Amino acid sequence: MLDLLVLAPHPDDGELGCGGTLARAKAEGLSTGILDLTRGEMGSKGTPEEREKEVAEASRILGLDFRGNLGFPDGGLADVPEQRLKLAQALRWLRPRVVFAPLEADRHPDHTAASRLAVAAVHLAGLKKAPLEGEPFRVERLFFYPGNHPFAPSFLVKISAFIDQWEAAVLAYRSQFTGEAASETVGPKGGRPARPCAATGGTIWGWTTPSLS
């Protein structure tokens, strides 16, 4: 069983959105993990092979207890039965108490799809008659982390003591955050997500769902 699992549409999304929270959770003795949904093979920069090595380095920096990849098609994430079942099966195997998923409001279609897919899979994993292996499992809480869209957070996690570790984990993705920028978020400026937080005490924000019961 994991205490905290982050669902990431692409390698580096988990670090960008929740790296500071993962670092703090690990320091406080909780078990942590990231489950990537795709290999990021459609990205403008880097290759899946390069990003696989970067994933290993970022995971080491954060001290993750688990890192996995479901191998869904990059650019093809969707709340469809096949993907729902595969993610729900992973949740039954990993049994995370708390899950973080991308916020649905996002300009990237994969992030929006991952949010909807997470809600559906969390529900499916707890159904006794679902066509899945293992015992039904209900996640205690499902939270959403921000991506590329402004929103009002419903809670804050203070991570000022983990700014450097968070940034190091993100910068492990050298293929994405060095050289010429491919977009406003993929390039040198996008690789320093933690610094703006330092001026305000180092917080990362999220949005909570209604009760899962």
N, C-alpha and C positions, 0 to 999 in steps of 0.2 A: 504494500500500500504506500502511495505517495501522499505527502501532505499538500503539496502544491504542484499543479501541472499547468503549463502554458501551452496553448494550441497556437501554432504559428503557420500562417499560409505559406511562407517561404523561409528558408534559412536566413537569419538575421532579424526577422520580425519579432521573434520572442525576446531577443536581447534588446532591441530598440524599445519595445513597448513595456517590458517587465524586468529588464536586467537588474535594475537597482533593487526591486522588490525581491527577486530571486536571491540576490547576494545577501540581503538582510535576513531573509528567511533561513538560508543556510547557516549564517552566523549564529542564529538563535536556535540551532539544533533541529530544524525541520528538514524533511527530505523533499527534494525539488527535482523537477524535470521539464523538458521541452519536447513536445511532439510536433515535428514539422509535417505539414500536410503534403508539400511538394518539394522537389529538388531545386526549384528555381531555374529550370532549364531554359525558360524563355527570357530570362533577364538580359538587359542590354550589355551588361559587363560580366566578365568571368564565365567559367565553365562549371558544369555540375561537379566535375572532379576537383576543381580548385575550391569550390564552395564546401565540398565534403571535408577537405582538410581544414578549412576555416571553422567549420562547425565543431570539429574535434578540439581545436584550440580554444574557441569561445567557451565550450562546455567545461574544459579544464579550468579556465579562469574563474568561472562561476561555481565550480565544484559541484556540478550537477550529479545527481544520483542516477538519472536516466536521460538518454537522448535517443529519439527514434524518428523514423520517417515513414509515412504511409504510402508515399510514392504516387499520389494523385497527380494528374496532369497539370502542370503550370499553365495558367490561363483557362483551365477547365474545371476549377472547383465549382461545385453546385450541390444544392440540397436535393440530392436524388437518392433513391433507395440503396444503390450499390455503395455509395460513399457514406451514407448514414450508417449502414450495417458495419462497415469496416471500422469506422471511428467508434461506434458503440462497442464493438468487440474489444478494441484497444482499451476503452475505459473500463470494461469488465476485468481485463487482465491487470491493468495498472492500479485500479481502485483508488483514484485520487480523491482526497477529501474536498479540495477546493480546485476549481478549474478557472483559468483566465482565457478568454477568447477575444478576438478583435471586435471592436465596436462596429455595429452594422453600418452606421453612417460613415462612409469612406469613399474616396474617389476611385480606389482600385477595386475592380469587380471581384477579384479573388478574396479580398478582405471582407467585403460585404457577404459573399457566399460562405466564407468560413464562419462568420458570425451566425448565420442562419443554420448552417450545418451543425455547429456546436450545440445549439439549442435543441435541435431534433435528436442528435445522437445522445445527449445527456438524458433526454426523456426515454429514448429507446432502450438504453442500457439498463434502465430500472424496470422494464416490463417483463413479467414472468413468462409470457408467451412469445416473446420476441425470438426469432430464429437465430439465436446466438448460443455459443458455448459458455459454460460457467453459470454461476448463480447471478440473479439480478443484482445490480449495484446502483445505488442512488448517490450521486454527488451531493455533498452537503450544501455547497454554495457555488454559483456560477457568476463570475464577474467579467466585465468587459474593459479592455484597455484601449487607449486612443491610438489612432494612426494618422491619417491625413485629413482630418476634418475637425473643426472646432466644436467643443461641447462643454457642458457644465458638469463637472465631476460630482459624484455623490459621496466620495470619501477620498482621503489623502493618506499616503504612507510616507513617513519621513525617512529619507535615504541619504541624508547629508554625509553620513560616515562611509558611504559606499560609492560615492561619485566616481572616484578613480577606477575602482574595480568595474563598475558599469561601463565606463568609457572604454576601458581596455578590452572588455568582451566585445563591444561593438566594433572597435578598430581591428579586431582579429580578422574581420572580413575585409582584407586588404583589396580584394578584387572589386569591391563595391565602393570603398570610401577613399581610394587614392586615384591619382590621375585625373583625366578630364571628366567633368560631371556629365552624367547621362540625363539627369533631371534635377529638380530642386532638392530631392531627398537622396538621390544616388550620386555620390561624389564627395569630395573632401568636407564640405560643410555639413552634409548629412551624417557624418561619422562622429560628430561631437554632440550627442543629444543631451548629455548630462550638464554641460556648463551653464545653460540658462537657469537650471534649477538651483545651482549653487548660490545664486544671488538672492533666492527666496527661501533659503533654508534647506533646499534639497528635497523636494517632494515629487512623488509620481502619483498620478491620479487614476481613477477608474470609475466605472458606473456599475451599479449592482442591479441584478434582476429582481423581480418580485419573487415571492416564495416559490420554491420548486415543488412543493408538495401538491 
